[in-house]
Amino acid sequence: MAEFTLTQLRYFVAAASTGSMTAAAIDLRIAQSAVSTAVGGLERSLGVQLFIRQHARGLSLTGAGHRLHVAAQELLGLAAGLEETARGLAVAATGDIAFGCFVTLAPFVMPQILRWCAERHPRLNLNARELDTPEITAELQEGRIEIALMYDLALGTGIERHRIGSVPPYVIVAPDHRLAKAPGIHLSELQDESMVMLDIPHSAEYFAGLMRAAGVQPKVQHRSTSYETVRSLVAQGLGYAVLNQRPTFATTYSGESVVSLPLFDNVADLPIVLARIAHTRPTGRAQAVAQACAAVLPGGDGTISIG
């Protein structure tokens, strides 16, 4: 059985996260030689190479290094949990956790999640990041984030999902649009009109798929990766858009407004899920974040278990 220490794992994780022995040493406030010695000892103990060392580009993880990075962070989290229990602090989540939130969901829920955690878990340091689907998948697999709140769109294998809500798609048009006063809309009514596409990876494919399922070939006139830019373009009469999250107010950043129309088409709501690496034991910190997400979503009460 290979023998290694938690200190070796901690130094390895720091080097993997920073991509540099020097940067890891600075973060850990120790000598660079201590980091190098610990990583070298870990490699010898496990019998694998963890880093490709490139003088000009720093460190890059090997395949074995990537797998160990994820497992090591989980093990260090469990070790921290054991320490908390031994000290009688397990009643509250403590320590650092990296959390990903899908970029268009973030403005609607991330501030509330941060406040919920701050009020109930003051010893929890939540590092929240706004990411798109490919970024979330990659960062979960690389161990850079522990849990993420996102739509259930194009998540790869090895990602565990916990559904905590859903949102229906709807259409926005300018106030002077011919259908602006309608109680709702069929997507087929937009057959010959220009579309403004929210062009985020996998979201664009989702919206185009909704249109094609309704027998409409979307005529995309404008694209933007910004949710608010899409709304402003629509407010200017430059096309319609299909969205999911709905702001409280119809006013756009530029001062104009849009009209939201529900869909009469038989389309499924888009699931909102908590995502994390499958077959790993969640830390108390991750459970606290999950409860916060479940609490701030409409109709939520914070009741959820991801274990």
URHUGI-V749445 format. One record per residue. RES is the residue in one letter. NEAR is the number of other ideal C-beta (glycine too) atoms within 8 Angstrom. Layout:
RES:NEAR ; RES:NEAR
//
This chain:
M:2 ; A:6 ; E:4 ; F:9 ; T:5 ; L:8 ; T:7 ; Q:13 ; L:13 ; R:10 ; Y:14 ; F:15 ; V:13 ; A:12 ; A:15 ; A:14 ; S:8 ; T:9 ; G:9 ; S:9 ; M:11 ; T:7 ; A:9 ; A:14 ; A:13 ; I:7 ; D:8 ; L:10 ; R:5 ; I:6 ; A:6 ; Q:8 ; S:6 ; A:10 ; V:16 ; S:9 ; T:8 ; A:12 ; V:15 ; G:8 ; G:10 ; L:13 ; E:11 ; R:7 ; S:10 ; L:11 ; G:6 ; V:9 ; Q:8 ; L:14 ; F:12 ; I:8 ; R:5 ; Q:8 ; H:4 ; A:3 ; R:5 ; G:6 ; L:12 ; S:9 ; L:12 ; T:11 ; G:6 ; A:10 ; G:13 ; H:11 ; R:8 ; L:12 ; H:14 ; V:13 ; A:8 ; A:12 ; Q:11 ; E:11 ; L:10 ; L:12 ; G:12 ; L:10 ; A:9 ; A:11 ; G:11 ; L:8 ; E:8 ; E:12 ; T:9 ; A:6 ; R:6 ; G:6 ; L:9 ; A:8 ; V:4 ; A:10 ; A:12 ; T:11 ; G:11 ; D:6 ; I:15 ; A:10 ; F:15 ; G:17 ; C:16 ; F:15 ; V:9 ; T:11 ; L:14 ; A:11 ; P:7 ; F:7 ; V:12 ; M:12 ; P:7 ; Q:8 ; I:17 ; L:10 ; R:8 ; W:12 ; C:13 ; A:10 ; E:6 ; R:9 ; H:10 ; P:7 ; R:9 ; L:14 ; N:7 ; L:11 ; N:8 ; A:11 ; R:10 ; E:9 ; L:13 ; D:11 ; T:16 ; P:8 ; E:9 ; I:15 ; T:11 ; A:8 ; E:14 ; L:16 ; Q:11 ; E:10 ; G:13 ; R:7 ; I:13 ; E:15 ; I:15 ; A:15 ; L:15 ; M:15 ; Y:13 ; D:10 ; L:10 ; A:7 ; L:11 ; G:7 ; T:3 ; G:6 ; I:12 ; E:9 ; R:9 ; H:10 ; R:9 ; I:12 ; G:10 ; S:8 ; V:10 ; P:10 ; P:13 ; Y:12 ; V:14 ; I:12 ; V:12 ; A:12 ; P:10 ; D:5 ; H:10 ; R:3 ; L:9 ; A:11 ; K:3 ; A:7 ; P:3 ; G:8 ; I:12 ; H:9 ; L:13 ; S:8 ; E:7 ; L:12 ; Q:8 ; D:4 ; E:8 ; S:10 ; M:14 ; V:16 ; M:14 ; L:14 ; D:8 ; I:11 ; P:8 ; H:11 ; S:14 ; A:12 ; E:8 ; Y:11 ; F:13 ; A:11 ; G:8 ; L:12 ; M:14 ; R:10 ; A:7 ; A:11 ; G:6 ; V:10 ; Q:6 ; P:10 ; K:8 ; V:10 ; Q:8 ; H:10 ; R:8 ; S:11 ; T:7 ; S:6 ; Y:10 ; E:8 ; T:9 ; V:14 ; R:15 ; S:12 ; L:13 ; V:16 ; A:13 ; Q:9 ; G:8 ; L:9 ; G:12 ; Y:13 ; A:14 ; V:11 ; L:13 ; N:10 ; Q:9 ; R:7 ; P:7 ; T:2 ; F:4 ; A:7 ; T:6 ; T:11 ; Y:6 ; S:7 ; G:5 ; E:11 ; S:8 ; V:13 ; V:11 ; S:9 ; L:13 ; P:9 ; L:13 ; F:6 ; D:7 ; N:2 ; V:9 ; A:3 ; D:7 ; L:13 ; P:9 ; I:14 ; V:13 ; L:13 ; A:14 ; R:14 ; I:11 ; A:7 ; H:4 ; T:8 ; R:6 ; P:12 ; T:14 ; G:11 ; R:14 ; A:13 ; Q:13 ; A:13 ; V:15 ; A:16 ; Q:11 ; A:13 ; C:15 ; A:13 ; A:10 ; V:10 ; L:11 ; P:4 ; G:5 ; G:12 ; D:6 ; G:9 ; T:6 ; I:11 ; S:5 ; I:12 ; G:5
//
